[in-house]
Amino acid sequence: QTGFGSQGHGTDQSSGYSGGPPPHVPQPQINTGPIDAWFNLEPTGQIQLQMSFVKQNKDRRPVDLGLGRKGAVRQRKEEVHEMYGHKFVQHQFYNIMRCALCGDFLKYSAGMQCEDCKYTCHTKCYDKVVTKCISKSNAETDPDEEKINHRIPHRFQPFSNMTANWCCHCGYILPFGKKNCRKCSECGLTCHAHCAHLVPDFCGMSMAVANQILEGIRTQKRQTKASSMSERTLRPSSSKPGSTASPAPSYTTDASKPYTAPSTAATEAAKLMYAQPTSP
């Protein structure tokens, strides 16, 4: 570099250039090729980078605009069955599930599952559910529905799952270990940790016994309603046009009947009551 600078200085002196704008300044050329340069690194060192920007459209995929429908509403095909606040929809399960009502298995078959609380049962068992959905309050339920006032909460505690156990609410198998498994210390039901607050407060009573009690309540209601309807039909109805009404009791005397004289005792009593005191 020192030799190059001295050679350039000597050239300027020999040409007699004494200052001012140069007669011809070459324009800087724009490098359109790849960038090849050395860059300093911290704390020490250098690295050579060669960068180039190439625009390619060969792998560009065309955008599928579809039918051009905006804001379309997709209609659901599943039928919703409501029962005590649950919204049961039929699902196809590809795992070995367990019915939360009867306790039998669903082996790769269709079942019913609530959309809100994920309560899972057989298709034949959803109409036998007697517990209210946890997502519904007491004010939102039907007051005419038969209910069982059995509100005993479970006492779920963490336990080490070492065998095949299923959740008593969602029906899926429990994982091994203690992290995500809960077991009731009173009735022995098992569930996931995230399903413990969804399990209804029905500790100590099976669904079979609950259905028997509920069927007895319904039978008693039907009998009471039938007896009240029979009493209504036995009451005398109001007279209709064209029908002969029963004569009302008359308290007027009939002139055709002979007059009967009062008894002697009645006459004496009347005399004593209406007798006027004699003057002295």
C-alpha positions as CSV (number, residue, x, y, z in Angstrom):
1,Q,0.0,0.0,0.0
2,T,2.9,2.4,0.7
3,G,4.4,1.8,-2.7
4,F,1.1,2.3,-4.4
5,G,0.5,5.6,-2.7
6,S,4.0,6.9,-3.5
7,Q,3.6,5.9,-7.1
8,G,0.3,7.7,-7.4
9,H,1.8,10.9,-5.8
10,G,4.6,10.9,-8.3
11,T,2.2,10.6,-11.2
12,D,0.3,13.7,-10.0
13,Q,3.5,15.8,-9.8
14,S,4.6,14.7,-13.3
15,S,1.3,15.7,-14.9
16,G,1.5,19.1,-13.3
17,Y,-2.0,18.9,-11.6
18,S,-2.2,21.8,-9.2
19,G,-5.7,21.4,-7.7
20,G,-9.3,22.0,-8.7
21,P,-11.8,19.6,-10.1
22,P,-10.3,16.7,-11.9
23,P,-10.8,16.7,-15.7
24,H,-12.5,13.3,-15.7
25,V,-13.8,11.3,-12.7
26,P,-15.0,7.7,-13.4
27,Q,-18.6,7.0,-12.2
28,P,-18.8,4.3,-9.4
29,Q,-20.1,1.1,-10.8
30,I,-23.0,-0.7,-9.2
31,N,-22.2,-4.3,-8.5
32,T,-25.1,-6.4,-9.6
33,G,-23.4,-9.7,-8.8
34,P,-23.1,-11.5,-5.4
35,I,-21.7,-9.7,-2.5
36,D,-18.3,-11.1,-1.5
37,A,-16.7,-9.4,1.5
38,W,-14.8,-10.1,4.7
39,F,-16.5,-9.1,8.0
40,N,-14.8,-8.6,11.4
41,L,-15.9,-10.8,14.3
42,E,-15.8,-9.9,18.0
43,P,-13.6,-10.3,19.9
44,T,-11.2,-11.4,17.2
45,G,-11.3,-13.0,13.8
46,Q,-12.8,-12.5,10.3
47,I,-15.3,-14.3,8.2
48,Q,-15.9,-14.2,4.4
49,L,-19.5,-14.0,3.3
50,Q,-20.9,-14.3,-0.2
51,M,-24.5,-13.2,-0.5
52,S,-26.8,-13.0,-3.5
53,F,-30.5,-12.4,-3.9
54,V,-32.2,-14.3,-6.6
55,K,-36.0,-14.1,-7.2
56,Q,-37.5,-17.4,-8.2
57,N,-41.2,-18.1,-8.8
58,K,-40.9,-21.7,-9.9
59,D,-42.1,-23.2,-6.6
60,R,-45.0,-20.7,-6.1
61,R,-48.3,-22.5,-5.5
62,P,-51.5,-21.0,-6.9
63,V,-53.9,-19.6,-4.3
64,D,-57.1,-21.6,-4.1
65,L,-59.9,-19.0,-3.9
66,G,-62.6,-21.6,-3.6
67,L,-66.1,-20.7,-4.4
68,G,-65.7,-17.1,-3.3
69,R,-68.2,-17.5,-0.3
70,K,-67.6,-15.0,2.5
71,G,-69.1,-15.4,5.9
72,A,-70.8,-18.7,5.1
73,V,-72.3,-20.5,8.1
74,R,-71.6,-24.2,8.3
75,Q,-74.6,-26.3,9.4
76,R,-74.0,-29.1,11.8
77,K,-75.0,-32.5,10.9
78,E,-75.1,-34.0,14.4
79,E,-78.4,-34.1,16.3
80,V,-78.3,-32.7,19.8
81,H,-80.1,-34.6,22.5
82,E,-80.7,-32.6,25.7
83,M,-81.1,-34.3,29.0
84,Y,-80.8,-32.5,32.4
85,G,-78.7,-29.7,30.8
86,H,-76.4,-32.1,28.9
87,K,-76.1,-31.7,25.2
88,F,-75.4,-35.2,23.9
89,V,-74.0,-35.6,20.4
90,Q,-73.1,-38.9,18.9
91,H,-69.3,-39.5,18.4
92,Q,-67.3,-42.3,16.9
93,F,-64.6,-43.4,19.3
94,Y,-61.5,-45.2,18.1
95,N,-60.2,-46.1,21.6
96,I,-61.5,-48.4,24.3
97,M,-63.8,-46.1,26.3
98,R,-65.8,-46.8,29.4
99,C,-69.4,-45.7,29.9
100,A,-69.8,-43.2,32.7
101,L,-73.3,-44.5,33.6
102,C,-73.3,-48.3,33.4
103,G,-69.5,-48.9,33.6
104,D,-69.3,-51.2,30.5
105,F,-66.8,-50.6,27.7
106,L,-67.3,-48.9,24.3
107,K,-65.0,-50.9,22.0
108,Y,-64.3,-48.8,18.9
109,S,-68.0,-48.0,18.6
110,A,-70.2,-44.9,18.6
111,G,-71.3,-43.3,21.8
112,M,-72.8,-40.1,23.2
113,Q,-70.8,-37.3,24.6
114,C,-71.9,-34.0,26.1
115,E,-70.5,-30.9,24.3
116,D,-70.1,-28.9,27.5
117,C,-68.8,-31.3,30.2
118,K,-67.6,-34.2,28.0
119,Y,-69.7,-36.8,29.8
120,T,-69.4,-40.0,27.8
121,C,-71.9,-42.9,27.8
122,H,-73.5,-45.5,25.5
123,T,-76.1,-44.5,22.9
124,K,-78.6,-46.6,24.9
125,C,-77.7,-45.0,28.2
126,Y,-77.9,-41.3,27.6
127,D,-81.6,-41.2,28.4
128,K,-81.0,-42.7,31.8
129,V,-78.7,-39.9,33.0
130,V,-80.0,-38.4,36.3
131,T,-77.3,-35.9,37.1
132,K,-77.3,-32.3,36.0
133,C,-74.7,-30.9,33.7
134,I,-72.1,-28.9,35.6
135,S,-72.2,-26.1,33.0
136,K,-75.9,-25.4,33.8
137,S,-77.2,-23.6,36.9
138,N,-80.3,-24.6,38.9
139,A,-82.2,-21.7,37.4
140,E,-81.6,-22.9,33.8
141,T,-83.0,-26.4,34.3
142,D,-86.6,-27.4,33.8
143,P,-88.5,-27.2,37.1
144,D,-90.9,-30.0,36.0
145,E,-88.1,-32.5,35.6
146,E,-87.9,-35.2,38.3
147,K,-84.7,-34.7,40.3
148,I,-83.0,-36.7,43.1
149,N,-81.8,-34.5,46.0
150,H,-78.6,-36.4,46.5
151,R,-75.8,-33.9,46.8
152,I,-72.8,-35.7,48.3
153,P,-69.5,-34.5,46.7
154,H,-66.6,-36.9,46.0
155,R,-63.3,-36.7,47.9
156,F,-60.8,-37.0,45.1
157,Q,-57.1,-37.4,46.1
158,P,-54.0,-38.1,44.0
159,F,-53.0,-41.7,43.7
160,S,-50.4,-43.7,41.8
161,N,-52.1,-45.4,38.8
162,M,-50.2,-48.7,38.1
163,T,-53.0,-50.7,36.4
164,A,-55.6,-50.0,33.7
165,N,-58.2,-47.6,35.1
166,W,-60.6,-45.4,33.2
167,C,-62.0,-42.0,34.0
168,C,-65.5,-42.1,35.5
169,H,-66.5,-38.9,33.6
170,C,-64.9,-38.6,30.1
171,G,-64.4,-42.4,29.7
172,Y,-60.7,-42.3,28.5
173,I,-58.1,-44.5,30.1
174,L,-55.9,-42.9,32.8
175,P,-52.2,-42.4,32.3
176,F,-49.7,-44.2,34.5
177,G,-48.2,-42.3,37.4
178,K,-49.6,-39.9,40.0
179,K,-49.6,-36.6,38.2
180,N,-52.9,-36.6,36.4
181,C,-54.9,-39.3,38.3
182,R,-57.5,-38.8,41.1
183,K,-59.4,-41.3,43.2
184,C,-62.3,-40.9,45.6
185,S,-61.4,-42.0,49.0
186,E,-65.1,-42.9,49.8
187,C,-66.5,-44.7,46.7
188,G,-63.3,-45.5,44.8
189,L,-64.1,-43.8,41.5
190,T,-61.1,-42.7,39.4
191,C,-60.9,-39.7,37.1
192,H,-58.5,-37.3,35.5
193,A,-57.2,-34.3,37.4
194,H,-58.9,-31.9,34.9
195,C,-62.2,-33.9,35.1
196,A,-62.5,-33.9,38.9
197,H,-64.5,-30.6,39.1
198,L,-66.9,-31.9,36.3
199,V,-67.9,-35.1,38.1
200,P,-71.4,-34.6,39.7
201,D,-71.9,-34.7,43.4
202,F,-73.3,-38.2,43.5
203,C,-71.0,-40.1,45.8
204,G,-72.3,-43.3,47.4
205,M,-75.1,-44.0,45.0
206,S,-75.0,-45.9,41.8
207,M,-76.9,-44.9,38.7
208,A,-78.9,-48.1,38.7
209,V,-80.3,-47.3,42.2
210,A,-80.9,-43.7,41.1
211,N,-82.9,-44.8,38.1
212,Q,-85.0,-47.0,40.3
213,I,-85.8,-44.2,42.7
214,L,-86.5,-41.8,39.8
215,E,-88.8,-44.4,38.1
216,G,-90.7,-44.7,41.4
217,I,-91.1,-40.9,41.6
218,R,-92.5,-40.8,38.0
219,T,-94.9,-43.7,38.7
220,Q,-96.2,-41.9,41.8
221,K,-96.7,-38.7,39.8
222,R,-98.6,-40.6,37.1
223,Q,-100.9,-42.2,39.7
224,T,-101.6,-38.9,41.4
225,K,-102.4,-37.2,38.1
226,A,-104.7,-40.1,37.1
227,S,-106.6,-40.0,40.4
228,S,-107.1,-36.2,40.1
229,M,-108.4,-36.6,36.6
230,S,-110.9,-39.3,37.7
231,E,-112.2,-37.0,40.5
232,R,-112.8,-34.2,38.0
233,T,-114.9,-36.5,35.8
234,L,-117.0,-37.7,38.7
235,R,-118.1,-34.2,39.7
236,P,-121.5,-33.0,38.4
237,S,-121.1,-30.9,35.4
238,S,-123.1,-27.7,34.7
239,S,-126.4,-28.1,32.8
240,K,-126.0,-27.9,29.1
241,P,-128.7,-26.8,26.6
242,G,-131.1,-29.6,25.9
243,S,-130.4,-31.5,29.0
244,T,-132.8,-31.9,31.9
245,A,-131.5,-30.3,35.0
246,S,-132.4,-31.6,38.5
247,P,-135.1,-29.4,40.1
248,A,-133.8,-27.1,42.8
249,P,-135.3,-27.6,46.3
250,S,-138.3,-25.3,46.9
251,Y,-139.2,-24.0,50.3
252,T,-142.8,-22.8,49.4
253,T,-145.8,-24.5,50.8
254,D,-147.9,-26.6,48.5
255,A,-151.7,-25.8,48.6
256,S,-152.7,-29.2,47.4
257,K,-151.4,-30.9,50.6
258,P,-153.7,-30.9,53.7
259,Y,-152.8,-28.8,56.6
260,T,-151.7,-30.7,59.7
261,A,-152.5,-29.2,63.1
262,P,-149.5,-28.7,65.4
263,S,-149.1,-30.9,68.4
264,T,-150.3,-30.1,71.9
265,A,-146.9,-29.6,73.3
266,A,-146.0,-27.1,70.6
267,T,-149.2,-25.2,71.2
268,E,-148.6,-25.0,75.0
269,A,-145.0,-23.8,74.4
270,A,-146.2,-21.1,72.0
271,K,-148.8,-19.9,74.6
272,L,-146.2,-19.7,77.3
273,M,-143.9,-17.7,75.1
274,Y,-146.4,-15.2,73.7
275,A,-148.6,-14.9,76.8
276,Q,-149.1,-11.4,78.0
277,P,-148.9,-10.6,81.7
278,T,-152.3,-9.9,83.3
279,S,-152.9,-6.5,84.9
280,P,-153.5,-6.5,88.7
